[in-house]
Amino acid sequence: MTTSPTVRYFLSYSSIKLPLNLVNEINEADLNHRNFYYRGVFDDQGRLSHCQKIVYNEVESEHYYRYHDSGRLVWAQVIEDGEAREIDC
């Protein structure tokens, strides 16, 4: 049985490696007090599958991730400034 993805919000990330490691989780109610934040979508296994950097209510950049059954990252797409880059991991 699959469950719906979980959306969570964060202030930052702590790694330059993919997938990003989102940190300092905040509540959705706190978003009105932020100029920027990260919106993370997590799959039913708790892995980050989609991440958006939101600045002044606009999507500034996005990451999409796919994983092997073992949990290892196998593919990523990074979208910044309207350009998409795909990365085989």
Backbone torsions as a table, in degrees:
resi	resn	phi	psi	omega
1	MET	NA	129.6	178.6
2	THR	-98.7	145.4	177.3
3	THR	-109.1	166.5	178.1
4	SER	-68.3	149.9	176.1
5	PRO	-62.4	152.5	179.0
6	THR	-103.9	129.9	177.6
7	VAL	-104.1	128.9	178.2
8	ARG	-134.1	160.6	-174.0
9	TYR	-123.7	142.7	-174.1
10	PHE	-140.1	160.2	178.8
11	LEU	-91.3	-24.2	-173.7
12	SER	-161.9	-174.3	171.9
13	TYR	-137.1	160.6	-171.4
14	SER	-121.4	12.6	-176.7
15	SER	-142.6	150.2	174.6
16	ILE	-94.2	-10.0	178.1
17	LYS	-81.0	154.7	176.6
18	LEU	-95.2	145.2	-4.1
19	PRO	-72.9	155.8	177.8
20	LEU	-58.5	146.9	176.3
21	ASN	-103.3	95.7	-177.6
22	LEU	-72.0	136.8	-176.4
23	VAL	-133.9	166.8	178.8
24	ASN	59.2	66.3	-178.6
25	GLU	-65.2	142.5	176.9
26	ILE	-127.6	161.7	177.7
27	ASN	-81.7	152.5	177.9
28	GLU	-57.5	-33.6	179.8
29	ALA	-63.5	-24.5	-178.6
30	ASP	-83.7	-5.3	-176.2
31	LEU	-65.2	-29.2	-179.7
32	ASN	-64.6	-18.9	-177.2
33	HIS	-100.5	11.9	-175.5
34	ARG	-119.0	139.4	172.2
35	ASN	-81.4	-30.7	177.1
36	PHE	-148.4	156.2	177.2
37	TYR	-165.0	172.2	177.3
38	TYR	-112.7	133.1	175.9
39	ARG	-106.7	118.9	-179.3
40	GLY	-110.7	133.4	175.0
41	VAL	-107.9	124.3	-175.4
42	PHE	-113.3	138.7	179.9
43	ASP	-77.7	-178.6	-176.3
44	ASP	-70.1	-6.4	174.5
45	GLN	-103.9	7.8	177.0
46	GLY	81.7	11.6	-179.9
47	ARG	-91.4	141.5	177.4
48	LEU	-68.8	119.7	-178.9
49	SER	-108.2	-24.3	-178.9
50	HIS	-152.4	135.1	-179.1
51	CYS	-136.1	135.9	177.0
52	GLN	-126.5	136.7	169.9
53	LYS	-94.9	119.2	-177.7
54	ILE	-105.6	122.8	178.7
55	VAL	-125.6	122.0	-176.9
56	TYR	47.5	48.5	176.5
57	ASN	64.8	15.8	177.0
58	GLU	-119.2	143.8	176.9
59	VAL	-75.7	117.1	-179.9
60	GLU	-91.8	-37.1	178.0
61	SER	-153.8	160.2	-179.1
62	GLU	-142.2	149.7	173.1
63	HIS	-129.3	137.8	172.2
64	TYR	-121.7	140.3	-177.0
65	TYR	-130.7	145.7	171.2
66	ARG	-128.4	144.4	-174.8
67	TYR	-123.0	151.5	171.0
68	HIS	-74.3	160.1	177.7
69	ASP	-55.3	-26.9	179.2
70	SER	-74.4	-12.2	-179.0
71	GLY	101.8	-7.6	-179.6
72	ARG	-76.3	137.8	176.7
73	LEU	-66.0	130.4	-180.0
74	VAL	-118.6	-18.4	-176.7
75	TRP	-155.3	143.9	175.3
76	ALA	-142.6	148.5	171.9
77	GLN	-126.7	128.2	179.4
78	VAL	-116.9	125.7	-180.0
79	ILE	-117.0	117.9	178.6
80	GLU	-141.0	138.4	178.4
81	ASP	52.7	36.1	177.2
82	GLY	76.8	2.5	178.8
83	GLU	-110.3	134.5	179.6
84	ALA	-105.3	134.6	174.2
85	ARG	-121.8	131.9	175.5
86	GLU	-103.9	140.4	-177.0
87	ILE	-129.5	121.9	171.3
88	ASP	-88.2	124.9	-174.8
89	CYS	-99.3	NA	NA
